[in-house]
Amino acid sequence: MPALNYCTINEYKTYDKYIEQFTNQVNSINPDALDEQKKHAFEILKLNLQRTSRLDKTFESADEIKDLFSQITTKQQWIVITETWCGDSAQIVPVIAKLAQLNNKIDLKILLRDSNLDYMELYLTNGGKAIPKLIVYDENNDELFQWGPRPKEAQELFTRLKNEGMEKSDINKELHLWYGRNRGKEIEKEIFALVKQKILI
């Protein structure tokens, strides 16, 4: 497993800084000045911010998760590769941030994919630059585990609908309905299992 190589990193952001820049990005755009294609992209961006903000306000970890994370005693670096335009990221990154906040030994940093492609190349999914990806390192910067870009159940839904020939826009609608019903619990469950297996051995 690769160790964290700071030379490959363009710029880290704290989660709070990421949200601040995300908000400023949306607020700085005048949709009336956009053509139809860019206006569509803006609507997705705005919706992603709304989804992220909703989870920031409403998501709370289960007691079992809180108890497990309280047992972490060694420092860790959690790196999330993401982009504001990514719909999956809007549903997932806030949950990861909430988990990281459960223990002050965890240092969460956000990394934008498109300005860190060399680093992204280390964490491809089936040869693609799918995001979000969470990579967890120990205090010696050795990799402990990685997760992403989607919960298994969401990925199975995506694959099934794609194989059935559904249009991408309709697949995305179904995915976000799934995320909305699940409310981050499957993401939490999968990361919980990895922390239990790889960190609290």
N, C-alpha and C positions, 0 to 999 in steps of 0.2 A: 504494500500500500504506500502511495507517495506521501512524503512529508510536506508540510506547508512551506512553500517557497515564496518568500515575500517579494522576490525579484519579478515574479509573474503578475503581481497585483498592481493595478493602476490606481485605484482609490477605494478605500473602505468607507462605509458610512455606518453610523449608528442607526438603529431603527428609527429613533425620533427624528434624526436628520433626514433619513429617507422619506418619512411621512411629510416632513416640512417641505422638502423639495418636490415631492409628488403633488402636494396641495398647491404650491406656487406654480408648478407646471400647468395644472388645470386652470387655475385662476388667471394666468397670464395670457391665455388663448382667447381671441375674439372669434367665436364661431361664425359670425356674420361675414368675416373676411375670408372664409375658407371655401374651397370648391367642394363638390359633393363627396369626393373620395376622402379628402382630409377631414371633412365634417363628420363623416362616418367614423373615422379613426378617433376623432375627438370625443364622440359620444361613447365609444368603448372605453376610452381613457377615463372619462368622467364617471362612468358606471363602475369601473374598477376601483376608483377612489371611494365611491359610496359603499361598495362591498367591503373594502378594507376597513373603512371607518366603522361600519356596523359591527364587524367582528371585534374590532378594538374595544368597542363599548359593551358587547354582549357576551363574548366568549369567556367562560370560566372553567378551569380544569376540574376534573373529578377529584375527590379526596384521595383516592388511591394513587393518582398521578402526583398530587402534591406530596404525599408521604414518600413516594419513591424518590422524587427529585430532592427532597430534603436530606437524603442519604448521600448525595454526591459531596465528596470532600476534597476532590482535586480540581485544579483549574482546567478549564476547557475553552477552546475557541470554536464557536459555531459560525460557519460561513454560509450564507445563503446567496446563491446566484439567482438573480431575478431581473425583471424589467417591469416598468409601470404599465406597459401595454399588454402584459400577459394576463389573461383572464384567470388561469389556474393560480397564478401567484397572488392575485387579489383575494382568493379564497383560502390560501394556504399560509402565506408569509405571516399574517397576523396571529395565526395559531402557533406557529413556531416561536414568534416573539413572546407570546404569553407563556409558553413553556420555558423559554430561556429566563424569563423574569422570576421563575420559581426558586432559583438558586443563584446567589451572587458570585458563585464560582464560575458561572457560565458567562462568557463574553461574546455577545452576538454582534456580528458585523454583516452588513449588506454589501453585496458586490454586484455592480451592473454588468450583465452579460456582454453587451455589445461593445463595451470598452475594455473588456478583459477576455478576449477570445482565446488567447493562449492558455489561460487558466481553465476556461470552459472546455477546451480540448481534452483536458485530463479527466473530465467527468461527463462524457457523452453517454447518451442512452440509445442503444441500438444504432450507433453511428451518428446520431443527431444531437443538436445542441438544445435539447428540451429543458425547459425550466418550469418551476423553480427546482433547484437542487440544494440540499443541505449536506454540508460536509463538516464532520465533527473531528477536531484534533485534540490531543492531550496537551499537557503543559510542556512537553518536549517537541510539540508541533508534529507528532506522528499521527497519522489518520486512525481514528477509531471506527468510524462507520460513515456511510453516506445514505441519503434517502431522497426519493423523488423520481420523476417530477410530479407524480400523482399517487394518491392512495390506490392500492390494488383494485379495490371495487370500482373506483372511478375509471381506472385504466381499462378494466374489463368491459365496462359500459361503452367507453369510447371505441374500443376495438370491435365490439359486436355491431355497433351502429354503423361504423365505417365499412365493415364487411357486408352489411346489408345494403350499402349504397346510399345511405343518407347524406344529404348535403352538409358541408362543414358548418354552416350557420345553424342548421337545425341540431346537429350534434352538440354544438356549444350550448344551445338552449337546454338540451336534456342534461348536459353535464352540470350546468349551473342550478338546475332544479335539484339534481342529486346533492350538490354541495349545500344548497339551502335547506334541504330536509335533514342532512347528516349533521350540520352545524359544527363541523370540525372534529367530531368525535373519532372518526376513522383515522384521520391524520394523527391525532393525539395517541390513539391506540397503537398505531404502527411505530411511532417514535418511542413510545413507552417501552415497547417490546425490545427495541434496539438498545435503549439505555440500560434496560435490565440485563440484557445479554452481553453487551460489549463493555459496559462501564462498571456496573455493580455485579461483577461475576462472583 
